[in-house]
Amino acid sequence: MRRILILNPKGGCGKSTLASNLASYYSQAGTPVQLVDFDPQGSSMDWLAVRPASAAPIHGALANEEDFMVPHGQGVMILDAPAGVHGKRLKRYVKMAQTLLIPVLPSPIDMRASAKYIEELLLVGRVNKEKTRVAVLANRVRENTLIYHSLERFLAALEIPFLTHLRDSQNYIRAAEQGLGIFELPPSQTEVDREQWQPILDWLASKQSLPTGS
């Protein structure tokens, strides 16, 4: 089973939005999807609770990382981690996944926190030995602002792939209110957002996003 973990050093960076939109993308493409929410706030499960019965199915679970067992089988598992896990807890989460995605907001505080977090991640054995792959993306971006350009330079200078930026769009709010993802909204409304997502989807579909030997 393909296992993708969404994590970040701080809360409020759109982690659950990223997880739910990934889950909806794979589900509407016909792939079996499990969405596992480790965050006590349960934002991903709140989204799933309002998902219409007519939408492509997503199996959801609120879980505790200490008791969680990675299942076998087909499909994709999206893991929504709580913010700011470190040390032994971080290692536990990394061990669950083949691929990590880290969303970063365009603010000096978030950039500094992310730099330290990525440095910690790169010291985790599985990441070091390429048993787990890591990439970053800029989230909730207002394009053509000075702070976004600073964030873009910061992410591009990291030792891990910088995939894309996702704009600060009302489409994400409209989709979340309905328990949907942007890929389930009309393409005429979400053309720009879909284009911004494509580098993420391409990377996740590539061998570069999978551990060595997968």
Secondary structure, 3 states (H helix, E strand, C coil): CEEEEECCCCCCCCHHHHHHHHHHHHHHCCCCEEEEECCCCCHHHHHHHCCCCCCCCCEEEECCCCCCCCCCCCCEEEEECCCCCCHHHHHHHHHHCCEEEEEECCCHHHHHHHHHHHHHHCCCHHHHCCCCEEEEEEEEECCCCHHHHHHHHHHHCCCCCEEEEEECCHHHHHHHHCCCCHHHCCHHHHHHHHHHHHHHHHHHCCHHHCCCCC
